[in-house]
Amino acid sequence: MEISTTRSEYQKPKNLAGLGRRWGGQIIDSFFTFFLYFAVGRTAELIGLPSDVAAILALVAGLGYYLFSDALPNGQSLGKKLLGMSVIDERSYLNCNLYQSFMRNITTPFLNVLDWIFIFFGSRKRLGDMLASTIVVRSR
């Protein structure tokens, strides 16, 4: 009988993104979300759409980016791309998908401070990462 020598337990990657970089990416993405919200709303008004339709389009654009931005190519939202990070699945190391992006970002508006407290522990995973089974790594 052959004995397997592969490790089945989770090992923390050596290229996890640092706290400052992650916080910076969060700030960039928050600013971009607000910019997108206002830009879409203002553009919709300028082309003559009713104000309630413009508001709905702006909300959908802002929320859509915020919730699903980590599923953009290479698991990189704008902030992560600018700061050289990617969101990946913690087991397969594949890029973050739409479901994972939604799960990791839906907690932030409701549990912002509590969510970020978890990042200071050894795995550097906030609650959203734990729910989505994702990690944030340096990509450069």
Order of alpha helices (4+ residues) and beta strands (2+ residues): alpha-alpha-alpha-beta-alpha-alpha-alpha-beta
